[in-house]
Each structure stands twice: as structure tokens, then as C-alpha cells.
Amino acid sequence: MKDYTEIQIAYLLIVYFNWHGMDSNSQSETEWLQKKAHDIFQFQFGITKFETYVRNILNMSEVFEDDSKLLQEVGQHIISLR
């Protein structure tokens, strides 16, 4: 994780939690999370998988390299959680 900036880690965590149902779209996943919570070590050991997803599936390679642009994405996501 030392190879990533703080804002990159924040964005990768957003992807991680969205993959694991933290977007409140699945009642069964929400119930599972309330009972068991996430194993955050899955994030650390799979971080390159989440980066690959961001770069190749979300087509965010350019944004991922620019913390000022990425900060806007993280900020918009946080605002959308209200």
C-alpha cells in the first residue's frame, strides 16, 4: 500500500466497499455486513485487483494518476452518500 497516495487508497476503498454491498442496494448483503462486517485484509491483499478494475473497467487511468482529479471523484462520492 506504500505505493499509493492517500487519495488513491480512499478511491480504491470506495470500489472495495461497493463491490461488497456497502451501497445499500442489497438487503441480504446489508444484513450479512451488520452481522459479520468486512475483513479489511481482503482489501490490502487484493489492492492490485481493485486498481486494475479502476484503470481498465472504469477507464479511470488518467484520473487515478492525478490526485486533484481523483479528490473530486472521492468528494462527489462522499456527497452522494447523504
C-alpha positions in Angstrom: 0.0 0.0 0.0 3.0 2.3 0.3 3.0 2.7 -3.4 -0.4 4.5 -3.3 -1.3 8.0 -2.3 -3.8 8.6 0.5 -6.5 9.7 -2.0 -5.8 6.7 -4.3 -6.3 4.4 -1.3 -9.6 6.3 -0.5 -10.8 5.7 -4.0 -9.8 2.1 -4.0 -11.7 1.6 -0.7 -14.8 3.1 -2.3 -14.5 0.5 -5.1 -13.9 -2.2 -2.5 -16.9 -1.4 -0.4 -19.1 -1.0 -3.4 -18.1 -4.5 -4.6 -19.0 -5.8 -1.2 -22.5 -4.3 -0.9 -21.8 -1.2 1.0 -24.0 0.8 -1.4 -27.2 -0.3 0.5 -28.7 -1.9 -2.7 -28.8 -5.4 -1.3 -30.8 -6.2 1.8 -29.2 -9.6 2.2 -25.7 -8.1 1.9 -26.6 -5.4 4.4 -27.8 -7.9 6.9 -24.6 -10.0 6.4 -22.4 -6.9 6.9 -24.2 -6.0 10.1 -23.6 -9.4 11.5 -20.1 -10.0 10.3 -18.5 -6.8 8.9 -15.8 -6.8 6.3 -12.4 -8.4 6.5 -10.3 -5.4 5.6 -7.3 -7.6 5.0 -9.1 -8.7 1.8 -8.6 -5.1 0.6 -4.9 -5.0 1.4 -4.1 -8.3 -0.3 -6.3 -7.6 -3.3 -5.5 -3.9 -3.9 -4.0 -4.6 -7.3 -7.2 -6.2 -8.4 -9.1 -3.1 -7.4 -6.6 -0.9 -9.2 -6.9 -3.0 -12.3 -10.7 -2.6 -12.1 -10.4 1.2 -11.7 -8.0 1.5 -14.6 -9.5 -0.9 -17.1 -13.2 -1.3 -16.3 -13.9 2.2 -15.1 -11.5 3.8 -17.6 -10.1 6.0 -14.9 -6.3 5.5 -15.5 -5.7 9.2 -16.2 -7.8 10.4 -13.2 -6.2 7.7 -11.0 -2.8 9.3 -11.7 -3.9 12.8 -10.8 -4.8 13.2 -7.1 -6.5 16.6 -7.7 -8.9 15.0 -10.2 -9.3 11.9 -8.0 -10.1 14.0 -5.0 -13.1 15.4 -6.9 -14.3 11.9 -7.6 -13.9 10.9 -3.9 -15.7 14.1 -2.8 -18.6 13.6 -5.1 -19.0 10.0 -3.9 -19.0 11.2 -0.2 -21.6 13.8 -1.0 -23.8 11.2 -2.7 -23.9 9.1 0.5 -26.0 11.7 2.3 
